[in-house]
Amino acid sequence: MRKVHALGVAALVMLALPDPTFAEPKSGGILRVYHRDSPGSASIHEGATFSINIPFMPVFNNLVIYDQHIAQNSQDTIRPELAESWAWSADKKALTFKLRRDVKWHDGKPFTSADVKCTFDMLMGKSQQKFRQNPRKSWYDQVNEVTVNGDYEASFNLKRPQPALLSLLASGYTPVYPCHVSPADMRTKPVGTGPFKFVEFKANESIKIAKNPDYWKKGLPYLDGIEYTIITNRSTAILGFISGKFDMTFPTEVSIPLLKDVKSQAPNAVCAVEPVNVTTNIIVNSSNPPFDNLDVRRALALALDRKAFIQIQFEGQADVGGTMLPAPAGLWAMPKEMLEQIPGYGPDIEKNREEARKLMQKAGYSPDKRLSIKIATRNIPIYRDPSIILIDQIKSIYVDAELDVVDTAQWFPKVARKDYSLGLNLTGNAVDDPDQSFYENYSCGSERNYTGYCNREIEKLFDQQSMEFDVAKRKKIVWEIDKRLQEDVARPIIFHSRAGSCWQPYVKNITIMKNSSYNGYRYEDVWMDK
């Protein structure tokens, strides 16, 4: 049995160690997990939330995937999946995959290179069939076309070198879809090649998937199925886990205070706390007053007391950073001394707020003429809780705000169409790589660029770092980009989350990823010793 790769917090976390008796994996059993909310659909490619990724990733396979038992994702941990192998051309402008020949879709039809081409043609917007939402279309901006050579070879032909393409293809957000199933059907009855088959999805109630007996990885999965019960109240869900109703919590959803409850009431539970590559941030609709005024946006960023957010919500266990995940979990973080030179990141909070008040006065606001706004946010605790803190903090710069809570199914469409003035948002970065973060969240035409931020000069730097194969040189360009994004108040980063996951001691072979939780929930070799 492999050990669990999960680094914890000493007072709260039991580290899962190899069983000294070396128990053999057992087949059977239904893994019971609570789910934090009801996802808008079952289609991973049309989703921009972990709420879809978690229950439906086990239904699918990728061309390549990050090793599910190495906690920190990197290019060195990428493994073949539907592809048996891959190779770059000499000019680094073509990436060719040799495909497996023994794979079938859950409905019995064979997997071929046509499915690869269909999937990525839809993602690039080049096919007749369209995704209703396509939040990661920008990932493939450098792909000219996907070509096939027979049924078992597919090539990504690039406009220019992009070494990060392989990392994007390994994400848990990059499954291959079947050519013969419509995008509409994939929203409600997804068909994959993965270790588990879709059974049912009852909105606001449950999601069920069952063992694929014909899985191409012989002998897997061990579980008979996974059942997710949708419970939106976090405390109620945790009580269900403590009482034994659930075998596992929703991954990376247990807050630091709730971990204390778990450890005091279920001392045998195995828990891990890790960075999750999710930023809590402010999205600002800079196309409309008052936030079309850079002074007002900068005042907002200067008003933040990031350490107060972290102390209140995480008892100090979260991280301050820019766009990229802070070190040591993050591989691309700018140095601390560079970060602290950015306005608003300095330690003197009152000095920052005094500067913010001067900017607000310049924009026409004062103690007698305050700005009244609504702060839109998603109606789950990890969004609502920091929104309350934000409302309190910005009172100090003449801003009176009230909360506008939005259901999950409506949240992403709402912000994508810029139907908000100010929002408290969480941005999950699916890969710890600058290409994913910069192009998806800050490029001028991206669907997930919720703020409408557009800076063509910085976009040139996006391309420059993306083509750089020398990691040290690439890092320096990445740091400069990150610094300028914070100075432009493109999407003020409040903090980078850490969160807990817990499972019962009889659940074996769980790994909690430390720099992208979106990539680690296939569950194909998880088993239960009971």
PLY file of the C-alpha trace (Angstrom):
ply
format ascii 1.0
element vertex 530
property float x
property float y
property float z
element edge 529
property int vertex1
property int vertex2
end_header
0.00 0.00 0.00
1.28 3.47 -0.83
1.52 5.99 1.94
-0.67 9.07 1.94
1.26 12.11 0.68
-0.20 14.80 2.93
1.65 17.29 5.13
-0.42 18.41 8.05
-0.51 20.94 10.86
0.94 19.31 13.95
-1.76 20.10 16.48
-4.59 19.12 14.20
-3.42 16.54 11.77
-2.81 12.82 11.96
-0.48 11.76 9.17
-1.48 8.52 7.47
1.48 6.14 7.54
1.90 2.82 5.76
0.05 -0.01 7.47
2.75 -2.10 9.17
0.79 -5.26 8.36
0.84 -4.31 4.66
-2.84 -5.10 4.15
-3.79 -6.02 0.62
-6.38 -3.80 -1.08
-9.95 -5.04 -0.77
-12.59 -4.73 -3.45
-16.08 -3.54 -2.65
-17.93 -0.92 -0.72
-19.55 2.43 -1.49
-17.49 5.49 -0.56
-19.86 8.00 1.04
-18.86 11.66 0.70
-20.82 14.80 1.41
-20.89 17.48 -1.28
-20.81 21.18 -0.43
-23.44 22.33 -2.95
-25.37 21.37 -6.07
-23.31 21.81 -9.26
-24.95 23.44 -12.26
-24.27 20.44 -14.51
-22.17 17.29 -14.87
-19.99 18.67 -17.68
-16.44 19.33 -16.47
-15.51 21.24 -19.64
-18.38 23.67 -19.15
-17.73 24.18 -15.45
-15.59 26.69 -13.60
-15.95 25.14 -10.17
-14.48 22.39 -8.04
-18.09 21.36 -7.33
-18.24 19.72 -10.78
-14.67 18.48 -10.87
-14.83 16.48 -7.63
-17.78 14.15 -8.34
-17.27 13.74 -12.09
-13.48 13.45 -12.53
-13.71 9.69 -11.71
-16.00 9.22 -14.74
-13.28 10.28 -17.19
-9.69 9.91 -18.29
-7.23 12.43 -19.71
-4.58 11.94 -22.36
-2.07 12.45 -19.52
-2.53 13.04 -15.80
-0.54 14.11 -12.77
0.56 11.15 -10.67
-2.27 10.71 -8.18
0.12 9.75 -5.37
2.65 12.57 -5.59
1.27 15.50 -3.65
3.02 18.31 -5.51
2.18 18.52 -9.22
5.00 19.35 -11.64
5.97 18.43 -15.18
8.05 15.62 -13.69
4.96 13.97 -12.22
2.93 13.75 -15.46
1.99 10.19 -16.42
0.38 8.66 -19.54
-3.29 7.76 -19.39
-5.35 7.50 -22.61
-2.06 8.26 -24.31
0.60 5.55 -24.06
3.37 8.03 -24.86
4.06 11.54 -26.18
6.81 13.33 -28.06
7.64 16.90 -29.08
8.78 17.73 -32.59
12.28 19.16 -33.11
10.92 22.72 -33.40
8.73 22.24 -30.28
5.62 23.21 -32.27
3.95 19.80 -32.41
3.08 17.47 -29.54
2.12 13.97 -30.69
0.38 11.30 -28.61
0.30 7.57 -29.27
-3.05 6.35 -27.95
-4.16 3.21 -26.14
-5.99 0.62 -28.24
-7.88 -1.22 -25.50
-10.21 1.52 -24.23
-14.00 1.64 -24.50
-16.50 4.31 -23.59
-19.00 3.39 -20.91
-21.62 2.76 -23.59
-19.35 0.19 -25.28
-18.11 2.23 -28.24
-14.33 2.25 -28.85
-12.15 5.21 -27.93
-10.15 6.56 -30.89
-8.19 9.61 -31.99
-11.43 11.08 -33.36
-12.60 11.59 -29.75
-9.43 13.53 -28.96
-9.90 15.77 -31.99
-13.62 16.31 -31.25
-12.94 17.27 -27.63
-10.29 19.85 -28.39
-12.06 21.20 -31.48
-15.00 21.99 -29.17
-12.69 23.55 -26.60
-11.14 25.71 -29.32
-14.60 26.66 -30.67
-13.88 25.04 -34.03
-16.68 22.47 -34.20
-20.37 22.67 -35.07
-21.27 21.42 -31.61
-20.69 24.11 -29.00
-20.21 24.20 -25.26
-22.72 26.44 -23.51
-19.85 27.77 -21.39
-16.18 27.35 -22.24
-14.15 28.80 -19.33
-10.81 27.29 -20.38
-10.90 28.07 -24.10
-7.89 30.39 -23.61
-5.75 27.38 -22.67
-5.67 26.39 -26.34
-5.10 29.75 -27.99
-1.70 28.60 -29.23
-3.05 25.41 -30.81
-3.55 25.81 -34.57
-5.29 22.46 -34.93
-5.45 18.91 -33.67
-4.73 16.35 -36.38
-5.03 12.57 -36.39
-2.97 9.84 -38.02
-5.15 6.76 -38.02
-7.26 5.77 -35.00
-4.47 5.82 -32.44
-2.36 8.92 -32.97
-3.23 12.58 -32.39
-1.06 15.69 -32.70
-1.43 19.19 -31.26
0.04 21.58 -33.82
1.05 24.88 -32.23
1.47 28.42 -33.51
4.59 28.72 -31.37
6.31 26.67 -28.67
4.35 26.30 -25.42
6.08 23.93 -22.98
3.21 24.30 -20.48
0.69 22.64 -22.83
1.49 19.24 -21.34
0.74 20.58 -17.85
-2.63 21.91 -19.00
-3.50 18.56 -20.57
-2.70 16.80 -17.26
-5.22 18.88 -15.29
-8.29 17.32 -13.74
-10.19 19.81 -15.89
-9.01 18.22 -19.16
-10.89 14.96 -19.72
-11.44 13.53 -23.18
-15.12 13.52 -24.21
-16.80 11.04 -26.59
-17.41 12.26 -30.14
-20.77 10.49 -30.35
-22.38 12.13 -27.27
-23.71 15.69 -27.53
-22.56 18.47 -25.18
-26.16 18.70 -23.94
-26.20 15.03 -22.91
-22.82 15.40 -21.19
-24.42 17.96 -18.87
-26.95 15.45 -17.53
-25.71 11.93 -18.43
-21.95 12.05 -18.94
-20.24 9.15 -20.70
-16.56 8.57 -20.02
-13.83 5.95 -20.12
-12.92 6.28 -16.44
-13.01 3.93 -13.46
-16.58 4.88 -12.54
-19.79 5.17 -14.55
-22.39 7.87 -14.08
-25.56 6.62 -12.36
-27.67 9.63 -11.36
-27.60 13.29 -10.43
-30.49 14.65 -8.38
-30.06 18.41 -8.06
-29.78 19.55 -4.41
-29.89 15.90 -3.26
-27.21 13.51 -4.46
-24.79 12.31 -7.14
-24.03 8.62 -7.66
-21.37 6.88 -9.72
-20.68 3.13 -9.92
-17.72 0.87 -10.67
-16.87 0.43 -14.35
-16.40 -3.37 -14.59
-14.75 -2.99 -18.00
-12.19 -0.37 -16.97
-9.07 -0.62 -19.09
-6.86 -0.61 -15.99
-7.45 -4.23 -15.04
-8.39 -4.86 -11.41
-9.43 -1.25 -10.78
-11.33 0.40 -9.27
-11.59 -1.30 -5.90
-14.72 0.57 -4.81
-18.19 -0.49 -6.00
-19.20 3.13 -6.22
-19.17 6.63 -4.75
-22.21 8.47 -3.43
-22.20 12.21 -2.79
-24.91 13.63 -0.55
-25.43 17.35 -1.10
-25.40 19.24 2.23
-24.93 22.98 1.97
-24.62 23.61 5.71
-20.97 23.02 6.56
-21.51 22.30 10.25
-24.28 19.79 9.50
-22.03 18.05 6.98
-19.14 17.81 9.46
-21.46 16.34 12.11
-22.46 13.70 9.56
-18.81 12.79 9.09
-18.13 12.72 12.85
-21.13 10.43 13.42
-19.92 7.98 10.76
-22.57 8.77 8.16
-19.80 9.71 5.71
-16.48 8.05 4.96
-14.88 11.27 3.74
-15.47 14.99 3.84
-15.76 17.02 0.67
-12.06 17.46 -0.20
-10.37 20.67 0.97
-13.59 22.03 2.42
-12.98 21.60 6.16
-12.15 24.94 7.74
-9.42 25.21 10.36
-11.92 25.84 13.21
-14.04 22.85 12.13
-10.94 20.64 12.08
-10.77 21.12 15.82
-14.29 19.72 16.14
-13.35 16.72 14.01
-10.23 15.95 16.01
-11.97 16.32 19.38
-15.05 14.29 18.46
-13.57 11.78 16.01
-9.95 11.39 17.20
-9.27 8.44 14.89
-10.09 10.43 11.77
-7.22 11.07 9.36
-6.96 14.73 8.35
-4.61 16.80 6.22
-4.28 20.55 5.74
-2.77 21.74 2.47
-2.59 24.85 0.26
-5.23 24.37 -2.43
-4.14 26.86 -5.12
-7.30 28.87 -4.62
-7.20 32.63 -4.12
-9.87 34.63 -2.37
-9.98 37.85 -4.35
-11.99 40.90 -5.29
-13.42 41.11 -8.78
-13.98 44.68 -9.89
-16.13 45.62 -12.87
-13.75 48.28 -14.16
-15.90 49.08 -17.19
-18.52 50.96 -15.12
-18.41 53.74 -12.50
-17.12 54.03 -9.86
-14.55 51.29 -10.46
-13.59 52.55 -13.90
-11.57 55.04 -11.82
-8.12 53.58 -11.07
-7.88 55.70 -7.90
-10.97 53.99 -6.47
-9.65 50.55 -7.38
-6.29 51.31 -5.78
-7.99 52.61 -2.64
-9.86 49.32 -2.40
-6.62 47.33 -2.58
-4.90 49.61 -0.03
-7.75 49.12 2.47
-7.15 45.39 2.83
-5.77 43.94 6.03
-4.89 40.51 4.65
-3.55 39.12 7.91
-6.85 39.91 9.63
-8.72 37.81 7.06
-6.27 34.97 7.61
-6.42 35.17 11.41
-10.24 35.30 11.53
-10.89 32.57 9.00
-7.84 30.32 9.27
-6.35 31.05 12.70
-3.25 32.22 10.83
-3.02 29.18 8.54
-3.27 30.71 5.05
-0.85 32.59 2.83
-0.39 36.11 1.46
0.69 36.29 -2.15
0.13 37.63 -5.61
-1.50 35.76 -8.46
0.75 32.70 -8.28
0.59 30.25 -5.37
3.06 31.21 -2.59
6.13 29.08 -1.90
6.98 26.45 -0.87
3.91 24.71 -2.29
3.87 27.02 -5.31
6.68 26.71 -7.82
6.28 30.21 -9.39
5.81 32.58 -6.43
7.55 35.95 -6.47
10.04 36.52 -3.61
8.61 37.92 -0.36
10.73 41.09 -0.51
9.40 41.81 -4.01
5.78 41.23 -2.93
6.06 43.64 0.02
7.06 46.51 -2.30
3.64 46.39 -3.99
1.15 49.02 -2.72
-1.14 47.47 -0.13
1.18 44.59 0.74
3.31 46.57 3.19
2.86 45.78 6.90
1.64 49.25 8.02
-2.13 48.86 7.50
-3.10 52.27 8.87
-0.60 53.99 6.60
-2.07 52.09 3.64
-5.60 53.11 4.59
-4.66 56.73 5.01
-3.33 56.68 1.46
-6.55 54.96 0.38
-8.69 57.70 1.97
-6.73 60.36 0.08
-7.42 58.53 -3.20
-11.13 58.29 -2.34
-11.24 62.01 -1.52
-9.60 62.72 -4.86
-12.42 60.70 -6.47
-15.04 62.79 -4.65
-15.83 60.68 -1.57
-15.58 61.66 2.10
-17.06 60.88 5.53
-20.10 62.93 4.46
-20.31 61.49 0.95
-19.87 57.76 1.17
-19.97 55.21 -1.62
-22.87 52.72 -1.38
-22.44 49.44 -3.25
-23.48 45.80 -3.31
-20.89 43.04 -3.05
-21.97 40.00 -5.05
-20.79 36.59 -3.89
-21.63 32.92 -4.21
-23.96 31.48 -1.60
-21.58 29.07 0.13
-19.61 29.72 3.34
-16.14 30.01 1.82
-17.44 32.96 -0.24
-19.84 34.52 2.29
-17.48 34.52 5.28
-14.71 36.66 3.75
-17.36 38.93 2.19
-18.50 39.94 5.67
-14.91 40.80 6.65
-14.44 42.79 3.44
-17.58 44.83 4.11
-16.24 45.71 7.55
-12.76 46.66 6.30
-13.82 48.98 3.48
-15.95 51.07 5.84
-12.63 52.70 6.75
-12.40 54.24 3.25
-15.94 55.68 3.02
-17.55 52.61 1.43
-20.85 51.18 2.72
-21.59 47.78 1.24
-24.31 45.16 1.50
-24.13 41.52 0.49
-25.78 40.16 -2.65
-25.67 36.34 -2.40
-26.06 34.28 -5.58
-26.79 30.55 -5.97
-23.99 28.41 -7.41
-25.83 27.61 -10.64
-26.19 31.36 -11.36
-22.89 32.66 -9.97
-20.50 31.90 -12.82
-22.89 32.95 -15.61
-23.58 36.17 -13.69
-19.96 37.20 -13.33
-19.06 36.03 -16.84
-21.58 38.50 -18.30
-20.19 41.26 -15.99
-23.51 41.57 -14.15
-21.99 42.97 -10.97
-20.16 46.03 -9.68
-17.93 44.50 -7.00
-17.64 40.83 -6.13
-15.94 38.62 -3.57
-14.69 35.68 -5.57
-12.61 32.52 -5.23
-10.38 31.65 -8.16
-9.26 28.06 -8.31
-6.17 27.63 -10.42
-6.38 24.22 -12.03
-2.63 23.92 -12.57
0.32 25.52 -10.80
1.56 27.07 -14.03
1.58 30.71 -15.20
0.03 29.88 -18.59
-3.11 28.62 -16.87
-3.39 31.50 -14.41
-2.44 34.41 -16.67
-4.26 33.50 -19.87
-7.40 32.21 -18.17
-7.89 35.02 -15.67
-6.21 38.10 -17.18
-6.04 37.84 -20.98
-8.27 40.28 -22.82
-10.65 37.78 -24.44
-10.89 35.04 -21.83
-14.33 33.96 -20.63
-12.99 33.68 -17.08
-11.56 37.22 -17.12
-14.50 38.33 -15.01
-13.22 41.86 -14.45
-12.69 42.74 -18.11
-9.08 43.66 -17.34
-7.08 44.11 -20.55
-3.46 45.24 -20.85
-1.88 44.44 -24.21
1.64 45.25 -22.96
1.34 42.70 -20.17
-0.16 40.19 -22.62
3.09 40.39 -24.60
4.87 39.31 -21.42
2.39 36.44 -21.07
3.60 35.17 -24.44
7.25 35.80 -23.62
7.18 33.69 -20.46
5.05 31.02 -22.15
7.69 30.34 -24.83
10.62 30.25 -22.40
12.02 26.76 -21.77
14.61 27.97 -19.25
12.75 27.78 -15.93
14.95 30.35 -14.15
14.48 32.90 -16.92
10.76 32.16 -17.09
10.37 32.75 -13.34
11.79 36.26 -13.55
9.30 37.20 -16.27
6.48 35.61 -14.27
7.40 37.66 -11.17
7.36 40.90 -13.16
3.92 40.05 -14.62
2.52 39.17 -11.20
3.85 42.42 -9.72
2.28 44.50 -12.48
-1.08 42.72 -12.18
-1.22 43.64 -8.48
-0.17 47.25 -9.17
-2.91 47.52 -11.82
-5.50 46.21 -9.31
-6.54 43.72 -11.96
-8.06 41.35 -9.39
-6.86 42.14 -5.86
-5.69 38.95 -4.16
-6.71 38.83 -0.49
-5.16 35.48 0.45
-4.35 31.97 -0.75
-6.39 29.32 1.03
-5.35 26.33 3.03
-8.02 23.81 3.82
-8.57 20.47 5.47
-9.73 17.12 4.21
-10.65 14.24 6.51
-11.44 10.59 6.02
-12.20 7.64 8.24
-9.17 5.48 9.15
-10.45 2.54 7.12
-10.30 4.55 3.88
-6.93 3.80 2.25
-4.75 5.34 -0.45
-5.98 8.94 -0.29
-3.61 11.69 -1.46
-4.29 15.38 -0.91
-2.58 17.51 -3.56
-0.75 20.56 -2.23
-0.58 22.86 -5.27
-3.73 22.00 -7.19
-6.52 20.06 -5.57
-8.34 19.97 -8.90
-5.98 17.28 -10.15
-6.27 14.57 -7.52
-9.67 12.88 -7.23
-9.80 9.88 -9.60
-10.26 7.46 -6.64
-9.45 4.50 -8.90
-7.22 2.73 -6.37
-8.84 3.95 -3.16
-10.17 1.09 -1.04
-11.82 0.52 2.33
-10.51 -1.84 4.99
-13.71 -2.67 6.84
0 1
1 2
2 3
3 4
4 5
5 6
6 7
7 8
8 9
9 10
10 11
11 12
12 13
13 14
14 15
15 16
16 17
17 18
18 19
19 20
20 21
21 22
22 23
23 24
24 25
25 26
26 27
27 28
28 29
29 30
30 31
31 32
32 33
33 34
34 35
35 36
36 37
37 38
38 39
39 40
40 41
41 42
42 43
43 44
44 45
45 46
46 47
47 48
48 49
49 50
50 51
51 52
52 53
53 54
54 55
55 56
56 57
57 58
58 59
59 60
60 61
61 62
62 63
63 64
64 65
65 66
66 67
67 68
68 69
69 70
70 71
71 72
72 73
73 74
74 75
75 76
76 77
77 78
78 79
79 80
80 81
81 82
82 83
83 84
84 85
85 86
86 87
87 88
88 89
89 90
90 91
91 92
92 93
93 94
94 95
95 96
96 97
97 98
98 99
99 100
100 101
101 102
102 103
103 104
104 105
105 106
106 107
107 108
108 109
109 110
110 111
111 112
112 113
113 114
114 115
115 116
116 117
117 118
118 119
119 120
120 121
121 122
122 123
123 124
124 125
125 126
126 127
127 128
128 129
129 130
130 131
131 132
132 133
133 134
134 135
135 136
136 137
137 138
138 139
139 140
140 141
141 142
142 143
143 144
144 145
145 146
146 147
147 148
148 149
149 150
150 151
151 152
152 153
153 154
154 155
155 156
156 157
157 158
158 159
159 160
160 161
161 162
162 163
163 164
164 165
165 166
166 167
167 168
168 169
169 170
170 171
171 172
172 173
173 174
174 175
175 176
176 177
177 178
178 179
179 180
180 181
181 182
182 183
183 184
184 185
185 186
186 187
187 188
188 189
189 190
190 191
191 192
192 193
193 194
194 195
195 196
196 197
197 198
198 199
199 200
200 201
201 202
202 203
203 204
204 205
205 206
206 207
207 208
208 209
209 210
210 211
211 212
212 213
213 214
214 215
215 216
216 217
217 218
218 219
219 220
220 221
221 222
222 223
223 224
224 225
225 226
226 227
227 228
228 229
229 230
230 231
231 232
232 233
233 234
234 235
235 236
236 237
237 238
238 239
239 240
240 241
241 242
242 243
243 244
244 245
245 246
246 247
247 248
248 249
249 250
250 251
251 252
252 253
253 254
254 255
255 256
256 257
257 258
258 259
259 260
260 261
261 262
262 263
263 264
264 265
265 266
266 267
267 268
268 269
269 270
270 271
271 272
272 273
273 274
274 275
275 276
276 277
277 278
278 279
279 280
280 281
281 282
282 283
283 284
284 285
285 286
286 287
287 288
288 289
289 290
290 291
291 292
292 293
293 294
294 295
295 296
296 297
297 298
298 299
299 300
300 301
301 302
302 303
303 304
304 305
305 306
306 307
307 308
308 309
309 310
310 311
311 312
312 313
313 314
314 315
315 316
316 317
317 318
318 319
319 320
320 321
321 322
322 323
323 324
324 325
325 326
326 327
327 328
328 329
329 330
330 331
331 332
332 333
333 334
334 335
335 336
336 337
337 338
338 339
339 340
340 341
341 342
342 343
343 344
344 345
345 346
346 347
347 348
348 349
349 350
350 351
351 352
352 353
353 354
354 355
355 356
356 357
357 358
358 359
359 360
360 361
361 362
362 363
363 364
364 365
365 366
366 367
367 368
368 369
369 370
370 371
371 372
372 373
373 374
374 375
375 376
376 377
377 378
378 379
379 380
380 381
381 382
382 383
383 384
384 385
385 386
386 387
387 388
388 389
389 390
390 391
391 392
392 393
393 394
394 395
395 396
396 397
397 398
398 399
399 400
400 401
401 402
402 403
403 404
404 405
405 406
406 407
407 408
408 409
409 410
410 411
411 412
412 413
413 414
414 415
415 416
416 417
417 418
418 419
419 420
420 421
421 422
422 423
423 424
424 425
425 426
426 427
427 428
428 429
429 430
430 431
431 432
432 433
433 434
434 435
435 436
436 437
437 438
438 439
439 440
440 441
441 442
442 443
443 444
444 445
445 446
446 447
447 448
448 449
449 450
450 451
451 452
452 453
453 454
454 455
455 456
456 457
457 458
458 459
459 460
460 461
461 462
462 463
463 464
464 465
465 466
466 467
467 468
468 469
469 470
470 471
471 472
472 473
473 474
474 475
475 476
476 477
477 478
478 479
479 480
480 481
481 482
482 483
483 484
484 485
485 486
486 487
487 488
488 489
489 490
490 491
491 492
492 493
493 494
494 495
495 496
496 497
497 498
498 499
499 500
500 501
501 502
502 503
503 504
504 505
505 506
506 507
507 508
508 509
509 510
510 511
511 512
512 513
513 514
514 515
515 516
516 517
517 518
518 519
519 520
520 521
521 522
522 523
523 524
524 525
525 526
526 527
527 528
528 529
